[in-house]
Amino acid sequence: MKQVLQKSIKKIGFGGFLAAVAVVASVGLTTTPSYASTSGGSGGAYTWQTNKSFTAAGYTSTYHIDASGIDPTKPVGLVVDFHGDGAYGYKNPGSNYALGGVDGIRAVAREYNMITVSILTPDRATGDLTWWWRGNSYADYVQALLTQVYGQYNIDKQHVWLTGFSGGAQFITQYYLPEFAGSGLIEGGGALLFGGGDDPTGADPQAATINPIPTSFKQNFNMFWGSGTADGPDGTGWEGGYKSAQDGYTWYQNQGFTKLSTYYPSGWCHSTTSTCTSFEYKFGTYLRQQLQAAYPNGIPTSGGSTSDTTAPTVSLSASDTDFKIGDSVTLSSSASDNIGVTKVEFYRGTTKLGEDTTSPYSLAWNTTGITAGTHSLTAKAYDAAGNSKTSTAVSVTADDDTFSYNYNTNRYGVDMNVYAPTYVDVARLTVSPYPWTDSRSSTNYNYDYNYPDATGYVSLSLVNELQRNTKYYFKIEFDGKVVETGVMYTEV
């Protein structure tokens, strides 16, 4: 994390609105714990305890632990919550911002028989209570606290989930995982990273410790990045959560992690305001969604994984397959999944046009600027586990306003031909004695030729009715729009 990021996170944390970062160890739902990799701990109280003191790695701080409602006869999981700058989540564990409420992290953890731990950062130097200021050192503190908790409760180590927002997401991807992913406390599971989650090579002010990560961990550990497209630079020099998320995704992908997914909702911001939504107040909801996707049949009670590998089904249709450049075309997608669709992206060739996160999935496509000709459109649906499926392509034709016409006179009248673009539904030719008049008296003639569904070369013929050696006014219209006017003479 670069120095400018340090300053930015301080600013974002003003008022305490940085969310929790959680380390989650999931649990089985059977009556007999039979995991091969459990911590073997015992003696911990299954109650709600607050502000317990802990000292390690040269630091002293406090933590909350919620083990109420946990069944110790079943495999017991663990949620370790790291607050953001200002410690809002830690100071308000009952708030539905992150920890509290029916959809908060604590409630979701309890649904899966997980203990929740929320740690107050050891940071006392910055005055902002950050997790990233001495991220490398704080990672050692967290590892020591997790080791103590593992000694008090029989934690399954094969299903550990990390979740963090903003500076918390940075702490997970830049400090904790690079140093301790191979330590043995975590053997699988996943991480949810909201509004951040950068790569560790630029970590600052402390450099990150990057240790070798076992191949088995890379293959079994799910990583999900969620950041709004409007989560950009905030004016202090930070690149923003959206860019950080993309950089982190690329780094972990290059390390060989295989279970990676992203969700970048269009227009979402870093923090929720009266005019812009964000992932705040939704962390527990997305945690539940990820756990349901990873374990649709419940968490296994022995080695192996029941991760969701079923891709969504998706189809695409367009409101118009033959249109004029500049028109708005509605793209509609029908998508479904065994767990749930998280978003549908719309593409023209390899160019992403946009996305929709709410069913029914659609996009108003502004065709201004595209080239005339045939284009291939597809929709790509994603589920919470990162599975995706691309629809069968839909071919559409974009036309410009190019057209041509000609006319010739003879002793009987005038023949006039108009070439209309294929998007035209109604081509109309109107002829009147010059000057133009709307009168339809016996001496003034108007000729309207309507060709519904006309395509290609449209021949509009005028014969016999026109007088010889006479000047006439003509008008050509396509779908009610005047595209050409002029004057012709019926000379013989």
LINVENZI-V220718 format. One record per residue. RES is the residue in one letter. PSI is psi as a letter, one per 40 degrees, with the letter a starting at -180 (* if undefined). Layout:
BEGIN
res;psi
RES;PSI
RES;PSI
END
This chain:
BEGIN
res;psi
M;h
K;i
Q;d
V;d
L;d
Q;d
K;d
S;d
I;d
K;d
K;d
I;d
G;e
F;h
G;e
G;e
F;f
L;h
A;i
A;i
V;h
A;h
V;h
V;h
A;h
S;i
V;i
G;i
L;e
T;i
T;e
T;h
P;h
S;f
Y;i
A;d
S;g
T;i
S;d
G;e
G;i
S;i
G;e
G;i
A;h
Y;g
T;i
W;h
Q;i
T;i
N;f
K;h
S;i
F;h
T;h
A;i
A;f
G;e
Y;i
T;h
S;a
T;i
Y;i
H;i
I;h
D;h
A;e
S;h
G;e
I;h
D;h
P;e
T;e
K;i
P;h
V;h
G;a
L;h
V;h
V;h
D;h
F;h
H;i
G;a
D;h
G;e
A;f
Y;d
G;d
Y;d
K;e
N;g
P;e
G;e
S;i
N;e
Y;d
A;d
L;d
G;i
G;i
V;d
D;e
G;i
I;d
R;d
A;d
V;d
A;d
R;d
E;d
Y;f
N;f
M;h
I;i
T;h
V;h
S;h
I;h
L;h
T;i
P;e
D;h
R;e
A;d
T;d
G;e
D;e
L;g
T;i
W;e
W;e
W;d
R;f
G;d
N;d
S;d
Y;d
A;d
D;d
Y;d
V;d
Q;d
A;d
L;d
L;d
T;d
Q;d
V;d
Y;d
G;e
Q;d
Y;i
N;g
I;h
D;h
K;e
Q;e
H;g
V;h
W;h
L;h
T;h
G;i
F;h
S;b
G;d
G;d
A;d
Q;d
F;d
I;d
T;d
Q;d
Y;d
Y;d
L;d
P;d
E;d
F;e
A;d
G;e
S;e
G;e
L;d
I;h
E;e
G;i
G;b
G;i
A;h
L;h
L;h
F;h
G;f
G;a
G;f
D;i
D;i
P;e
T;d
G;e
A;h
D;i
P;d
Q;h
A;i
A;i
T;h
I;h
N;i
P;i
I;h
P;i
T;d
S;d
F;d
K;d
Q;d
N;e
F;h
N;i
M;h
F;h
W;h
G;h
S;h
G;i
T;e
A;e
D;g
G;a
P;h
D;e
G;e
T;e
G;e
W;h
E;e
G;i
G;d
Y;d
K;d
S;d
A;d
Q;d
D;d
G;d
Y;d
T;d
W;d
Y;d
Q;d
N;d
Q;e
G;e
F;h
T;e
K;g
L;i
S;i
T;i
Y;h
Y;g
P;h
S;h
G;e
W;i
C;a
H;d
S;i
T;h
T;a
S;e
T;e
C;h
T;i
S;a
F;e
E;i
Y;e
K;e
F;d
G;d
T;d
Y;d
L;d
R;d
Q;d
Q;d
L;d
Q;d
A;d
A;d
Y;g
P;d
N;e
G;i
I;h
P;i
T;e
S;i
G;i
G;a
S;i
T;f
S;i
D;h
T;e
T;h
A;i
P;i
T;i
V;i
S;i
L;i
S;i
A;i
S;d
D;h
T;e
D;h
F;i
K;h
I;h
G;e
D;i
S;h
V;h
T;h
L;h
S;h
S;h
S;h
A;i
S;i
D;i
N;d
I;d
G;h
V;h
T;d
K;i
V;h
E;i
F;h
Y;i
R;h
G;b
T;e
T;h
K;h
L;d
G;a
E;i
D;h
T;e
T;h
S;i
P;h
Y;h
S;i
L;h
A;h
W;h
N;h
T;e
T;h
G;e
I;i
T;i
A;i
G;a
T;h
H;i
S;h
L;i
T;i
A;i
K;h
A;i
Y;i
D;i
A;d
A;e
G;e
N;i
S;i
K;h
T;h
S;i
T;h
A;i
V;h
S;h
V;i
T;h
A;h
D;i
D;a
D;e
T;h
F;i
S;i
Y;i
N;i
Y;i
N;i
T;i
N;a
R;e
Y;d
G;b
V;h
D;h
M;h
N;h
V;h
Y;h
A;h
P;i
T;e
Y;e
V;h
D;d
V;h
A;h
R;h
L;h
T;h
V;h
S;i
P;i
Y;h
P;i
W;h
T;i
D;e
S;h
R;f
S;i
S;e
T;e
N;h
Y;h
N;h
Y;h
D;h
Y;h
N;h
Y;g
P;h
D;f
A;h
T;i
G;a
Y;h
V;h
S;h
L;h
S;h
L;h
V;i
N;d
E;d
L;i
Q;i
R;i
N;f
T;i
K;h
Y;i
Y;h
F;i
K;h
I;h
E;h
F;h
D;f
G;e
K;h
V;h
V;e
E;i
T;i
G;a
V;i
M;i
Y;h
T;g
E;i
V;*
END
